[in-house]
Amino acid sequence: MTTPVRISAQDAKARISQGLSMLVCIYDDQKFHDQAHLEGAIPMSEFMKMKPDLPKDTDIIFY
């Protein structure tokens, strides 16, 4: 397992816009849609559905 690394919001935005990383919100669907949605992000519930099929080297940014 890889050690988590903190990155700046600017770096995260650049990585997402370049398609280098996946942005995942740790909140449930309701809070994600009501309060915590960032452009390009998916809720944790969607990530959990995708997780088994993701390549092991997928770069994921959680917020």
Biopython code that builds the backbone (N, CA, C, O; Angstrom):
import numpy as np
from Bio.PDB.StructureBuilder import StructureBuilder

atoms = [
    (1, "MET", "N", (0.843, -1.174, 0.000)),
    (1, "MET", "CA", (0.000, 0.000, 0.000)),
    (1, "MET", "C", (0.889, 1.238, 0.000)),
    (1, "MET", "O", (1.953, 1.250, 0.618)),
    (2, "THR", "N", (0.452, 2.253, -0.683)),
    (2, "THR", "CA", (1.187, 3.500, -0.781)),
    (2, "THR", "C", (0.822, 4.420, 0.375)),
    (2, "THR", "O", (-0.325, 4.435, 0.821)),
    (3, "THR", "N", (1.779, 5.176, 0.854)),
    (3, "THR", "CA", (1.531, 6.139, 1.912)),
    (3, "THR", "C", (0.786, 7.339, 1.342)),
    (3, "THR", "O", (1.189, 7.874, 0.309)),
    (4, "PRO", "N", (-0.298, 7.776, 1.994)),
    (4, "PRO", "CA", (-1.026, 8.957, 1.508)),
    (4, "PRO", "C", (-0.132, 10.195, 1.534)),
    (4, "PRO", "O", (0.711, 10.353, 2.417)),
    (5, "VAL", "N", (-0.331, 11.055, 0.562)),
    (5, "VAL", "CA", (0.439, 12.287, 0.438)),
    (5, "VAL", "C", (-0.535, 13.457, 0.349)),
    (5, "VAL", "O", (-1.499, 13.407, -0.414)),
    (6, "ARG", "N", (-0.290, 14.493, 1.115)),
    (6, "ARG", "CA", (-1.127, 15.700, 1.040)),
    (6, "ARG", "C", (-0.634, 16.559, -0.124)),
    (6, "ARG", "O", (0.568, 16.728, -0.331)),
    (7, "ILE", "N", (-1.590, 17.095, -0.875)),
    (7, "ILE", "CA", (-1.250, 17.998, -1.971)),
    (7, "ILE", "C", (-2.110, 19.247, -1.840)),
    (7, "ILE", "O", (-3.130, 19.233, -1.150)),
    (8, "SER", "N", (-1.707, 20.310, -2.493)),
    (8, "SER", "CA", (-2.460, 21.557, -2.436)),
    (8, "SER", "C", (-3.708, 21.459, -3.312)),
    (8, "SER", "O", (-3.803, 20.602, -4.191)),
    (9, "ALA", "N", (-4.641, 22.336, -3.056)),
    (9, "ALA", "CA", (-5.856, 22.396, -3.866)),
    (9, "ALA", "C", (-5.509, 22.704, -5.320)),
    (9, "ALA", "O", (-6.137, 22.167, -6.232)),
    (10, "GLN", "N", (-4.530, 23.553, -5.541)),
    (10, "GLN", "CA", (-4.119, 23.906, -6.900)),
    (10, "GLN", "C", (-3.551, 22.697, -7.636)),
    (10, "GLN", "O", (-3.850, 22.476, -8.810)),
    (11, "ASP", "N", (-2.732, 21.920, -6.938)),
    (11, "ASP", "CA", (-2.153, 20.719, -7.537)),
    (11, "ASP", "C", (-3.250, 19.697, -7.841)),
    (11, "ASP", "O", (-3.247, 19.071, -8.901)),
    (12, "ALA", "N", (-4.182, 19.534, -6.908)),
    (12, "ALA", "CA", (-5.298, 18.598, -7.126)),
    (12, "ALA", "C", (-6.109, 19.015, -8.347)),
    (12, "ALA", "O", (-6.443, 18.178, -9.186)),
    (13, "LYS", "N", (-6.427, 20.296, -8.449)),
    (13, "LYS", "CA", (-7.216, 20.788, -9.583)),
    (13, "LYS", "C", (-6.479, 20.525, -10.899)),
    (13, "LYS", "O", (-7.087, 20.098, -11.880)),
    (14, "ALA", "N", (-5.183, 20.780, -10.914)),
    (14, "ALA", "CA", (-4.396, 20.559, -12.133)),
    (14, "ALA", "C", (-4.386, 19.072, -12.507)),
    (14, "ALA", "O", (-4.543, 18.725, -13.678)),
    (15, "ARG", "N", (-4.203, 18.202, -11.520)),
    (15, "ARG", "CA", (-4.160, 16.757, -11.793)),
    (15, "ARG", "C", (-5.501, 16.257, -12.319)),
    (15, "ARG", "O", (-5.544, 15.417, -13.218)),
    (16, "ILE", "N", (-6.603, 16.773, -11.757)),
    (16, "ILE", "CA", (-7.936, 16.364, -12.201)),
    (16, "ILE", "C", (-8.190, 16.868, -13.621)),
    (16, "ILE", "O", (-8.658, 16.111, -14.471)),
    (17, "SER", "N", (-7.891, 18.119, -13.878)),
    (17, "SER", "CA", (-8.169, 18.691, -15.201)),
    (17, "SER", "C", (-7.318, 18.054, -16.297)),
    (17, "SER", "O", (-7.716, 18.039, -17.462)),
    (18, "GLN", "N", (-6.150, 17.529, -15.931)),
    (18, "GLN", "CA", (-5.287, 16.845, -16.896)),
    (18, "GLN", "C", (-5.629, 15.361, -17.027)),
    (18, "GLN", "O", (-5.026, 14.649, -17.831)),
    (19, "GLY", "N", (-6.599, 14.900, -16.234)),
    (19, "GLY", "CA", (-6.984, 13.490, -16.287)),
    (19, "GLY", "C", (-5.978, 12.553, -15.637)),
    (19, "GLY", "O", (-5.955, 11.360, -15.939)),
    (20, "LEU", "N", (-5.146, 13.084, -14.745)),
    (20, "LEU", "CA", (-4.115, 12.270, -14.095)),
    (20, "LEU", "C", (-4.601, 11.615, -12.806)),
    (20, "LEU", "O", (-3.998, 10.653, -12.330)),
    (21, "SER", "N", (-5.688, 12.134, -12.243)),
    (21, "SER", "CA", (-6.184, 11.638, -10.965)),
    (21, "SER", "C", (-7.704, 11.576, -10.970)),
    (21, "SER", "O", (-8.374, 12.236, -11.765)),
    (22, "MET", "N", (-8.228, 10.760, -10.054)),
    (22, "MET", "CA", (-9.665, 10.645, -9.830)),
    (22, "MET", "C", (-9.972, 11.377, -8.527)),
    (22, "MET", "O", (-9.268, 11.186, -7.535)),
    (23, "LEU", "N", (-11.012, 12.214, -8.514)),
    (23, "LEU", "CA", (-11.384, 12.977, -7.330)),
    (23, "LEU", "C", (-12.599, 12.335, -6.686)),
    (23, "LEU", "O", (-13.646, 12.195, -7.318)),
    (24, "VAL", "N", (-12.455, 11.941, -5.413)),
    (24, "VAL", "CA", (-13.515, 11.234, -4.706)),
    (24, "VAL", "C", (-13.861, 11.975, -3.419)),
    (24, "VAL", "O", (-12.986, 12.270, -2.606)),
    (25, "CYS", "N", (-15.143, 12.270, -3.244)),
    (25, "CYS", "CA", (-15.649, 12.897, -2.026)),
    (25, "CYS", "C", (-15.965, 11.796, -1.019)),
    (25, "CYS", "O", (-16.620, 10.812, -1.365)),
    (26, "ILE", "N", (-15.510, 11.948, 0.216)),
    (26, "ILE", "CA", (-15.720, 10.907, 1.219)),
    (26, "ILE", "C", (-17.118, 10.938, 1.834)),
    (26, "ILE", "O", (-17.463, 10.045, 2.608)),
    (27, "TYR", "N", (-17.919, 11.931, 1.512)),
    (27, "TYR", "CA", (-19.244, 12.045, 2.105)),
    (27, "TYR", "C", (-20.280, 11.213, 1.375)),
    (27, "TYR", "O", (-20.093, 10.808, 0.228)),
    (28, "ASP", "N", (-21.392, 10.969, 2.084)),
    (28, "ASP", "CA", (-22.497, 10.231, 1.485)),
    (28, "ASP", "C", (-23.128, 11.044, 0.360)),
    (28, "ASP", "O", (-22.837, 12.228, 0.193)),
    (29, "ASP", "N", (-23.980, 10.403, -0.391)),
    (29, "ASP", "CA", (-24.569, 11.040, -1.572)),
    (29, "ASP", "C", (-25.278, 12.346, -1.269)),
    (29, "ASP", "O", (-25.132, 13.309, -2.022)),
    (30, "GLN", "N", (-26.052, 12.405, -0.175)),
    (30, "GLN", "CA", (-26.831, 13.612, 0.109)),
    (30, "GLN", "C", (-25.924, 14.797, 0.435)),
    (30, "GLN", "O", (-26.105, 15.879, -0.123)),
    (31, "LYS", "N", (-24.957, 14.613, 1.324)),
    (31, "LYS", "CA", (-24.053, 15.713, 1.665)),
    (31, "LYS", "C", (-23.193, 16.088, 0.458)),
    (31, "LYS", "O", (-22.887, 17.262, 0.253)),
    (32, "PHE", "N", (-22.804, 15.093, -0.336)),
    (32, "PHE", "CA", (-22.026, 15.359, -1.549)),
    (32, "PHE", "C", (-22.787, 16.322, -2.453)),
    (32, "PHE", "O", (-22.228, 17.315, -2.916)),
    (33, "HIS", "N", (-24.046, 16.034, -2.700)),
    (33, "HIS", "CA", (-24.832, 16.868, -3.605)),
    (33, "HIS", "C", (-25.217, 18.206, -2.987)),
    (33, "HIS", "O", (-25.308, 19.208, -3.696)),
    (34, "ASP", "N", (-25.445, 18.237, -1.674)),
    (34, "ASP", "CA", (-25.910, 19.462, -1.019)),
    (34, "ASP", "C", (-24.793, 20.430, -0.654)),
    (34, "ASP", "O", (-24.970, 21.645, -0.740)),
    (35, "GLN", "N", (-23.632, 19.894, -0.242)),
    (35, "GLN", "CA", (-22.628, 20.779, 0.352)),
    (35, "GLN", "C", (-21.197, 20.594, -0.139)),
    (35, "GLN", "O", (-20.415, 21.545, -0.122)),
    (36, "ALA", "N", (-20.845, 19.409, -0.570)),
    (36, "ALA", "CA", (-19.415, 19.116, -0.751)),
    (36, "ALA", "C", (-19.004, 18.836, -2.189)),
    (36, "ALA", "O", (-17.893, 18.358, -2.416)),
    (37, "HIS", "N", (-19.845, 19.112, -3.153)),
    (37, "HIS", "CA", (-19.516, 18.761, -4.533)),
    (37, "HIS", "C", (-18.474, 19.703, -5.127)),
    (37, "HIS", "O", (-18.628, 20.924, -5.099)),
    (38, "LEU", "N", (-17.422, 19.113, -5.658)),
    (38, "LEU", "CA", (-16.423, 19.852, -6.423)),
    (38, "LEU", "C", (-16.489, 19.357, -7.862)),
    (38, "LEU", "O", (-16.779, 18.187, -8.113)),
    (39, "GLU", "N", (-16.220, 20.246, -8.795)),
    (39, "GLU", "CA", (-16.258, 19.881, -10.208)),
    (39, "GLU", "C", (-15.337, 18.690, -10.484)),
    (39, "GLU", "O", (-14.173, 18.686, -10.084)),
    (40, "GLY", "N", (-15.865, 17.703, -11.160)),
    (40, "GLY", "CA", (-15.092, 16.525, -11.534)),
    (40, "GLY", "C", (-15.071, 15.427, -10.489)),
    (40, "GLY", "O", (-14.486, 14.370, -10.725)),
    (41, "ALA", "N", (-15.700, 15.651, -9.327)),
    (41, "ALA", "CA", (-15.675, 14.664, -8.249)),
    (41, "ALA", "C", (-16.821, 13.668, -8.360)),
    (41, "ALA", "O", (-17.857, 13.936, -8.968)),
    (42, "ILE", "N", (-16.594, 12.508, -7.747)),
    (42, "ILE", "CA", (-17.648, 11.509, -7.627)),
    (42, "ILE", "C", (-17.852, 11.223, -6.143)),
    (42, "ILE", "O", (-16.914, 11.367, -5.358)),
    (43, "PRO", "N", (-19.064, 10.819, -5.739)),
    (43, "PRO", "CA", (-19.284, 10.484, -4.326)),
    (43, "PRO", "C", (-18.653, 9.134, -3.983)),
    (43, "PRO", "O", (-18.375, 8.323, -4.866)),
    (44, "MET", "N", (-18.436, 8.911, -2.709)),
    (44, "MET", "CA", (-17.814, 7.678, -2.237)),
    (44, "MET", "C", (-18.604, 6.445, -2.677)),
    (44, "MET", "O", (-18.009, 5.416, -2.999)),
    (45, "SER", "N", (-19.925, 6.534, -2.695)),
    (45, "SER", "CA", (-20.739, 5.381, -3.089)),
    (45, "SER", "C", (-20.432, 4.952, -4.525)),
    (45, "SER", "O", (-20.371, 3.758, -4.819)),
    (46, "GLU", "N", (-20.240, 5.920, -5.413)),
    (46, "GLU", "CA", (-19.899, 5.598, -6.802)),
    (46, "GLU", "C", (-18.489, 5.010, -6.885)),
    (46, "GLU", "O", (-18.249, 4.057, -7.627)),
    (47, "PHE", "N", (-17.561, 5.586, -6.118)),
    (47, "PHE", "CA", (-16.192, 5.071, -6.091)),
    (47, "PHE", "C", (-16.164, 3.613, -5.641)),
    (47, "PHE", "O", (-15.457, 2.794, -6.228)),
    (48, "MET", "N", (-16.932, 3.287, -4.598)),
    (48, "MET", "CA", (-16.943, 1.912, -4.077)),
    (48, "MET", "C", (-17.444, 0.927, -5.123)),
    (48, "MET", "O", (-16.994, -0.218, -5.154)),
    (49, "LYS", "N", (-18.362, 1.350, -5.977)),
    (49, "LYS", "CA", (-18.849, 0.485, -7.049)),
    (49, "LYS", "C", (-17.759, 0.262, -8.106)),
    (49, "LYS", "O", (-17.650, -0.824, -8.675)),
    (50, "MET", "N", (-16.956, 1.301, -8.362)),
    (50, "MET", "CA", (-15.916, 1.241, -9.383)),
    (50, "MET", "C", (-14.637, 0.562, -8.887)),
    (50, "MET", "O", (-13.872, 0.008, -9.677)),
    (51, "LYS", "N", (-14.417, 0.610, -7.596)),
    (51, "LYS", "CA", (-13.148, 0.188, -6.997)),
    (51, "LYS", "C", (-12.655, -1.188, -7.449)),
    (51, "LYS", "O", (-11.472, -1.320, -7.763)),
    (52, "PRO", "N", (-13.502, -2.211, -7.496)),
    (52, "PRO", "CA", (-12.976, -3.528, -7.890)),
    (52, "PRO", "C", (-12.385, -3.575, -9.299)),
    (52, "PRO", "O", (-11.533, -4.417, -9.586)),
    (53, "ASP", "N", (-12.830, -2.682, -10.171)),
    (53, "ASP", "CA", (-12.372, -2.703, -11.555)),
    (53, "ASP", "C", (-11.286, -1.676, -11.873)),
    (53, "ASP", "O", (-10.795, -1.630, -13.001)),
    (54, "LEU", "N", (-10.909, -0.859, -10.902)),
    (54, "LEU", "CA", (-9.885, 0.159, -11.145)),
    (54, "LEU", "C", (-8.497, -0.467, -11.191)),
    (54, "LEU", "O", (-8.202, -1.374, -10.412)),
    (55, "PRO", "N", (-7.645, 0.004, -12.091)),
    (55, "PRO", "CA", (-6.255, -0.463, -12.093)),
    (55, "PRO", "C", (-5.591, -0.115, -10.753)),
    (55, "PRO", "O", (-5.899, 0.915, -10.154)),
    (56, "LYS", "N", (-4.706, -0.954, -10.301)),
    (56, "LYS", "CA", (-4.039, -0.755, -9.006)),
    (56, "LYS", "C", (-3.221, 0.534, -8.945)),
    (56, "LYS", "O", (-2.963, 1.045, -7.855)),
    (57, "ASP", "N", (-2.814, 1.062, -10.087)),
    (57, "ASP", "CA", (-1.996, 2.275, -10.099)),
    (57, "ASP", "C", (-2.817, 3.552, -10.295)),
    (57, "ASP", "O", (-2.252, 4.606, -10.583)),
    (58, "THR", "N", (-4.134, 3.473, -10.144)),
    (58, "THR", "CA", (-4.992, 4.647, -10.288)),
    (58, "THR", "C", (-4.663, 5.650, -9.202)),
    (58, "THR", "O", (-4.616, 5.293, -8.025)),
    (59, "ASP", "N", (-4.436, 6.895, -9.574)),
    (59, "ASP", "CA", (-4.142, 7.977, -8.638)),
    (59, "ASP", "C", (-5.479, 8.549, -8.170)),
    (59, "ASP", "O", (-6.244, 9.076, -8.977)),
    (60, "ILE", "N", (-5.761, 8.450, -6.878)),
    (60, "ILE", "CA", (-7.042, 8.869, -6.323)),
    (60, "ILE", "C", (-6.818, 9.971, -5.303)),
    (60, "ILE", "O", (-5.977, 9.845, -4.413)),
    (61, "ILE", "N", (-7.575, 11.050, -5.437)),
    (61, "ILE", "CA", (-7.531, 12.145, -4.492)),
    (61, "ILE", "C", (-8.846, 12.131, -3.714)),
    (61, "ILE", "O", (-9.921, 12.282, -4.295)),
    (62, "PHE", "N", (-8.752, 11.948, -2.392)),
    (62, "PHE", "CA", (-9.930, 11.975, -1.533)),
    (62, "PHE", "C", (-10.023, 13.347, -0.872)),
    (62, "PHE", "O", (-9.017, 13.954, -0.502)),
    (63, "TYR", "N", (-11.250, 13.810, -0.737)),
    (63, "TYR", "CA", (-11.458, 15.047, 0.028)),
    (63, "TYR", "C", (-12.696, 14.935, 0.852)),
    (63, "TYR", "O", (-13.048, 15.872, 1.569)),
]
sb = StructureBuilder()
sb.init_structure("model")
sb.init_model(0)
sb.init_chain("A")
sb.init_seg("    ")
for serial, (resi, resn, name, xyz) in enumerate(atoms, 1):
    if name == "N":
        sb.init_residue(resn, " ", resi, " ")
    sb.init_atom(name, np.array(xyz, "f"), 0.0, 1.0, " ", f" {name:<3s}", serial, name[0])
structure = sb.get_structure()
